[in-house]
Amino acid sequence: MASSTSRDRAQALLDRIQLADGHNDLPWALRDFFETDSNSEKSTDDVFATAARVDLSVRTPELHTDLVRLREGRVGLQFWSVWIPCKLAGDGAVTAVLEQIELVYELAARYPDDLAVATTAAEAEAAFASGRIASLLGAEGGHSINSSLGVLRALRRLGVRYMTLTHNENTPWADSATDEPVHGGLTAFGRDVVREMNRIGMLVDLSHVAPSTMHDALAVTSKPLIFSHSSCRAVADHPRNVPDDVLGKLADNGGVCMVTFVPHFVSQAYAEWDARLKDAMNAAGVSHNDLEARGAFTRSWTGGGQPPRVTLRDVVAHVEHAREVAGIDHIGLGGDYDGVKALPEGLEDVSCYPNLFAELVERKWSEGDLAKLAGGNVVRVLRDSD
């Protein structure tokens, strides 16, 4: 554990520097809070009314995120993930992502003293200067545009600043890291998606995509790319992580890899445990990519024993590896809070960011390097795409 002196230095730094987190799944977690069935006939208004029953102005231990703990964690810029599951396809996917976007706007309207929707780097910095948390939108999963550049442009008009090209399954135009390859990376339409995102100022997010898709996007893009919540494959060999050859290309691209905290992405032992879980699910005819099915299966699965212990220092190993391979100007943080059930010890919820920075202070990181990791790199990339 870091010393109190290191923690005080970390907190003082984060009081001055805008801490940016690349990925938080609170919007969908609010839909699920009272076991709302996303496939039911409930109206959008019913979904919002259900979410409104959660008071984020007080500690909400059932979630990783609330306004009290965001303040304790010194979060100054949050990309809210407007994620939808892969089982929602076609027009249903478009409807669901629009509902997710509207929910973020509802939250900002409900808590105007704490949250401010931002669509540009300047607006994000102004929100932080006013004492509020800059709230940006990131669409997770290219299936949300239903293979339509028109829908993509509409999402950008609504303020969405990044889109993850895939989620756990392939789209008709891009291969996912956790699905069987079909396209060999990006199709011709997939390359058009990247070009259009460049043109309209939407960041291309390569979290969740296959390495072939990463390389294709790097070859096509004219703007910096991001990984909103991915770690390093050389440290933990999980297909969701970023290979070193891709990390190395981020320096030339100007992009940022935002290291995530998900246990099976940051711990090699946990990645191996998760691989055994996937094998067991496949044998039972259950999709490991279906997050709800995975959770239900895991609760009754005894074949793998207890999940391995994962700590903050496992995350630090990824941060330091990414700094070594990509360079200090190309790293950030994307916790994936409220997108997973368990998190490393020391990073259990959004209040814990000072713990991570205190550990890096102990490791003699300079304040300049800490500032770049905290948010400087992400704001730069955002500004480059404005």
C-alpha positions, 0 to 999 in steps of 0.5 A: 500500500502506498504511503499517506504522503504519496496518496496526498501528492496523488490527490493534490495532483488530481485536484489540479489535473482533469482525470479522464476515464474512457469507459463507464457502463453506468447507463446500462447498469441503471437499466438493469438495476431493477432487473429491467428486461431489455427485450420486453415491451416496456416503453422508453419512458418506463426505462427512464422512470426505472433508472430515475429510482436510483439516487446517484447523489448518495452512495449506491453500493449496488453500483460501482459509480455514484456522484459521491464516489466520482468526486472522491475519485477525482474523476473530471471527464467521464466517457459514458458508454452507451452500450447495447448487447449484441443480441439487439440487432437491426432497428432494435439496436438503433432504438436501444442506442438512442435510448442510452444516449437520451438516458445520459442527457437525462442524468446530466439534467437531473444533476446539473451541479455535478454533470455537464454534457460535453461534445468538444475538448474545450467544453470538457475543460470548461466543465472541469473549470466550473467544478463539474464532471465533463460527460461525454458519450461513447457508443460501444459496438458498431452493430448500433449503427445497423450498417448505416453511415447515416445512423453514424452521422446522426449519433455524432450530431447527438454528441457521441464522440467515439464508437467501438467498431465491434463488441464481443461479436463481429459486425457485418463489416469488422471482426471482433477479438472474441468471435471467429474471424470472418472478414480478415479485419475490416471490409470495404464498408468497414474502411468507409466507416473509419474514414467517415468517423475521421471526417465527422470528428468521431474517435475510432475505438479499437477496444474489442476488435481483432488484431487484424481489424486494429491493423486495418484501421491504423492503415486507413485512419487519418486521425488518432485512434483510441482503445477506450478500455483495453490492456496489454496482451504481453502482460496478460494473454487475453484476446481483448488486449492489445498486442505490442506491435499495435501499441508500437504503432500508436506513437506514429498514429498519435493515439491512446491506449486507455488501460482497463481494470477488468480482472481477466484482462489484467491478470494472466492467472485470471485470463487462464481461469476465464479460458477454462470458463469459456471451454466449460460454457462451450461444452454446455452450449452456452455463449461466453460472449453473452454477458448475462449468460456468462454471469448466470453460468459462472454463479453455478460453475464449480469446475474452475475453483475460485477466481484468482486474486487480482490487485491494483498492482496487476493494473500498474504492470499494464500501465508501465508496459504500455508506457514502455512500448507505446510511450508516455504520450499514448496511454490513459485509463478506462476502468470499465466500472459497472461493466463487470461484476468484480474489480481488482483489490484497491480499484473496487469502484470509481473512488479508487483512482487516487490509489492508482496514482499514489502507487505510481508516485511511489514508483517515481513517476513524474508529475508531468507523466502522471498528468498525461496519463490522467487525462492530458493525452485523451484531451489532446486526442479529442481536440485533434478530432474536434 
